[in-house]
């Protein structure tokens, strides 16, 4: 019979799951009897009960394609096996003189080493999911029975629109998932970061992909995010004082901001900045989606125990570690321990205000240690640096208290560019207080400022005035101090004497 002369092919789960076996049948690359072990069907059934029907859909596709091309398909063997399935399939192929078909390069190499004929089927072309990413698309949102949607624009400024009026079906999503699994499992295009019954997180080239299934979600859903912008630190047009601080002083940095405001993009630029200074840079990510050169090692938080990450980084001693993102207590503990061990740390954290980010550390460590852990907070908004804070510990009477006996260690949070203190953190009793310092100018101070403005004749416009007892404090930029001393010191001193006060001139960044 013709069937007896046909070549025999033993297909493995990967070739069915990804749909490449069906494609190979359709293209004529497979042209004989197809053998499917029943243990594979059992595996696919178990996954389907957990909400993942990709395997059963792949099996259905293979069966229909074989029938359309007139090729016999036979189910063989027991439904349960005690050995590893790949070993069972190799033994079956060897006993039948068959060709083993797989997307797994390791299985194919092992089979060939054992003298078994093997056919390796690799992914080809562009991933189906990538077809949704047109110009300016930041993220794609696909859910069964809902029209596909996308965010277009840039961080902080985007629109949410439908890519099609037609809802996307569950079978279409399963086909996209199968294509993704083929590429990340059996090629060097990406990797699976997390794979659980209800959720899978994948990094495919520059795409971060989250797949959720019932019962975890109410329907099959795929969300894919693509970084549109890769910027260098120079492109942020940062103040030179901040650049100098990052270069020479800052070693405990928090990059804070709301989701989608460009935190990871800035962290990526900072990693490149430190790398350009010949510093050893490593990252902790989940998922690993920062686009960095090969000499920056990227560790997966989900692929290792916290103690393993801690030990590896302590022993390898990088100059800087980028922690993207700080979420739970374990993340904060690792960040704190590594920073106190002397490793430069850059933490990325979701927060609606800079103080929200700092507050996440209170209660997780002694308050007095926080400035040793965090010395610089950079707040991102709409893809740009919005605020910069520095922290320092002083012993003082906290804002709002008057009794000298209540002096205590207090963390002062200052605006880095102006030098103005904006918040104080201190412990009173057993509670940590965060107090904003709002200096509302009195009408008297405003009047004094107007009169000083007349004296300065607009030649020094960037100045501020504060009255503390008999002290009249004039805050100006460092560059303007020589002008004040040379041209206006006598007039200012006469004015202060007339007001029965002592004049002090202080550079703004030192106040």
Secondary structure in CASP SS format (residue, H / E / C, confidence):
PFRMAT SS
TARGET T0000
AUTHOR 0000-0000-0000
METHOD secondary structure of the structure
MODEL  1
X C 1.00
X C 1.00
X H 1.00
X H 1.00
X H 1.00
X C 1.00
X C 1.00
X E 1.00
X E 1.00
X E 1.00
X E 1.00
X C 1.00
X H 1.00
X H 1.00
X H 1.00
X H 1.00
X H 1.00
X C 1.00
X C 1.00
X H 1.00
X H 1.00
X H 1.00
X H 1.00
X H 1.00
X H 1.00
X H 1.00
X H 1.00
X C 1.00
X C 1.00
X C 1.00
X C 1.00
X C 1.00
X E 1.00
X E 1.00
X E 1.00
X E 1.00
X E 1.00
X H 1.00
X H 1.00
X H 1.00
X H 1.00
X H 1.00
X H 1.00
X H 1.00
X H 1.00
X H 1.00
X H 1.00
X H 1.00
X H 1.00
X C 1.00
X C 1.00
X C 1.00
X C 1.00
X H 1.00
X H 1.00
X H 1.00
X H 1.00
X H 1.00
X H 1.00
X H 1.00
X H 1.00
X H 1.00
X H 1.00
X H 1.00
X H 1.00
X H 1.00
X H 1.00
X H 1.00
X C 1.00
X C 1.00
X C 1.00
X C 1.00
X E 1.00
X E 1.00
X E 1.00
X E 1.00
X C 1.00
X C 1.00
X C 1.00
X C 1.00
X C 1.00
X C 1.00
X C 1.00
X C 1.00
X H 1.00
X H 1.00
X H 1.00
X H 1.00
X H 1.00
X H 1.00
X H 1.00
X H 1.00
X H 1.00
X H 1.00
X H 1.00
X H 1.00
X C 1.00
X C 1.00
X E 1.00
X E 1.00
X E 1.00
X E 1.00
X C 1.00
X C 1.00
X H 1.00
X H 1.00
X H 1.00
X H 1.00
X H 1.00
X H 1.00
X H 1.00
X H 1.00
X H 1.00
X C 1.00
X C 1.00
X C 1.00
X C 1.00
X E 1.00
X E 1.00
X E 1.00
X C 1.00
X C 1.00
X C 1.00
X C 1.00
X C 1.00
X C 1.00
X C 1.00
X H 1.00
X H 1.00
X H 1.00
X H 1.00
X H 1.00
X C 1.00
X C 1.00
X C 1.00
X C 1.00
X E 1.00
X E 1.00
X E 1.00
X E 1.00
X E 1.00
X E 1.00
X E 1.00
X C 1.00
X C 1.00
X E 1.00
X E 1.00
X E 1.00
X E 1.00
X E 1.00
X E 1.00
X E 1.00
X E 1.00
X E 1.00
X C 1.00
X C 1.00
X E 1.00
X E 1.00
X E 1.00
X E 1.00
X E 1.00
X E 1.00
X E 1.00
X E 1.00
X E 1.00
X E 1.00
X E 1.00
X E 1.00
X C 1.00
X H 1.00
X H 1.00
X H 1.00
X H 1.00
X H 1.00
X H 1.00
X H 1.00
X H 1.00
X H 1.00
X H 1.00
X H 1.00
X H 1.00
X H 1.00
X H 1.00
X H 1.00
X H 1.00
X C 1.00
X C 1.00
X C 1.00
X C 1.00
X E 1.00
X E 1.00
X E 1.00
X E 1.00
X E 1.00
X E 1.00
X C 1.00
X C 1.00
X C 1.00
X E 1.00
X E 1.00
X E 1.00
X E 1.00
X E 1.00
X E 1.00
X C 1.00
X C 1.00
X E 1.00
X E 1.00
X E 1.00
X E 1.00
X E 1.00
X E 1.00
X C 1.00
X C 1.00
X C 1.00
X C 1.00
X C 1.00
X C 1.00
X C 1.00
X C 1.00
X E 1.00
X E 1.00
X E 1.00
X E 1.00
X E 1.00
X E 1.00
X C 1.00
X C 1.00
X C 1.00
X C 1.00
X C 1.00
X C 1.00
X H 1.00
X H 1.00
X H 1.00
X H 1.00
X C 1.00
X C 1.00
X C 1.00
X H 1.00
X H 1.00
X H 1.00
X H 1.00
X H 1.00
X H 1.00
X H 1.00
X H 1.00
X H 1.00
X C 1.00
X C 1.00
X C 1.00
X E 1.00
X E 1.00
X E 1.00
X E 1.00
X E 1.00
X E 1.00
X C 1.00
X C 1.00
X C 1.00
X C 1.00
X C 1.00
X H 1.00
X H 1.00
X H 1.00
X H 1.00
X H 1.00
X H 1.00
X H 1.00
X H 1.00
X H 1.00
X H 1.00
X H 1.00
X H 1.00
X H 1.00
X H 1.00
X C 1.00
X C 1.00
X C 1.00
X C 1.00
X E 1.00
X E 1.00
X E 1.00
X E 1.00
X E 1.00
X C 1.00
X C 1.00
X C 1.00
X C 1.00
X C 1.00
X C 1.00
X C 1.00
X C 1.00
X C 1.00
X C 1.00
X C 1.00
X E 1.00
X E 1.00
X E 1.00
X E 1.00
X C 1.00
X C 1.00
X C 1.00
X C 1.00
X C 1.00
X H 1.00
X H 1.00
X H 1.00
X H 1.00
X H 1.00
X H 1.00
X H 1.00
X H 1.00
X H 1.00
X H 1.00
X H 1.00
X C 1.00
X C 1.00
X C 1.00
X E 1.00
X E 1.00
X E 1.00
X E 1.00
X E 1.00
X C 1.00
X C 1.00
X C 1.00
X C 1.00
X H 1.00
X H 1.00
X H 1.00
X H 1.00
X H 1.00
X H 1.00
X H 1.00
X H 1.00
X H 1.00
X H 1.00
X H 1.00
X H 1.00
X C 1.00
X C 1.00
X C 1.00
X E 1.00
X E 1.00
X E 1.00
X E 1.00
X E 1.00
X E 1.00
X E 1.00
X C 1.00
X C 1.00
X C 1.00
X H 1.00
X H 1.00
X H 1.00
X H 1.00
X H 1.00
X H 1.00
X C 1.00
X C 1.00
X E 1.00
X C 1.00
X C 1.00
X E 1.00
X C 1.00
X H 1.00
X H 1.00
X H 1.00
X H 1.00
X H 1.00
X H 1.00
X H 1.00
X C 1.00
X C 1.00
X E 1.00
X E 1.00
X E 1.00
X E 1.00
X E 1.00
X E 1.00
X C 1.00
X C 1.00
X E 1.00
X E 1.00
X E 1.00
X E 1.00
X E 1.00
X E 1.00
X E 1.00
X E 1.00
X E 1.00
X E 1.00
X E 1.00
X E 1.00
X E 1.00
X C 1.00
X C 1.00
X C 1.00
X C 1.00
X C 1.00
X C 1.00
X C 1.00
X H 1.00
X H 1.00
X H 1.00
X C 1.00
X E 1.00
X E 1.00
X E 1.00
X E 1.00
X E 1.00
X E 1.00
X E 1.00
X E 1.00
X C 1.00
X C 1.00
X C 1.00
X C 1.00
X C 1.00
X E 1.00
X E 1.00
X E 1.00
X E 1.00
X E 1.00
X E 1.00
X E 1.00
X E 1.00
X C 1.00
X C 1.00
X E 1.00
X E 1.00
X E 1.00
X E 1.00
X E 1.00
X E 1.00
X C 1.00
X C 1.00
X C 1.00
X C 1.00
X C 1.00
X C 1.00
X H 1.00
X H 1.00
X H 1.00
X H 1.00
X H 1.00
X H 1.00
X H 1.00
X H 1.00
X H 1.00
X H 1.00
X H 1.00
X H 1.00
X H 1.00
X H 1.00
X C 1.00
X C 1.00
X C 1.00
X C 1.00
X C 1.00
X C 1.00
X E 1.00
X E 1.00
X E 1.00
X E 1.00
X E 1.00
X E 1.00
X C 1.00
X C 1.00
X E 1.00
X E 1.00
X E 1.00
X E 1.00
X E 1.00
X E 1.00
X C 1.00
X H 1.00
X H 1.00
X H 1.00
X H 1.00
X H 1.00
X H 1.00
X H 1.00
X H 1.00
X H 1.00
X H 1.00
X H 1.00
X H 1.00
X H 1.00
X H 1.00
X H 1.00
X H 1.00
X H 1.00
X H 1.00
X H 1.00
X H 1.00
X H 1.00
X C 1.00
X C 1.00
X C 1.00
X E 1.00
X E 1.00
X E 1.00
X E 1.00
X E 1.00
X E 1.00
X H 1.00
X H 1.00
X H 1.00
X C 1.00
END
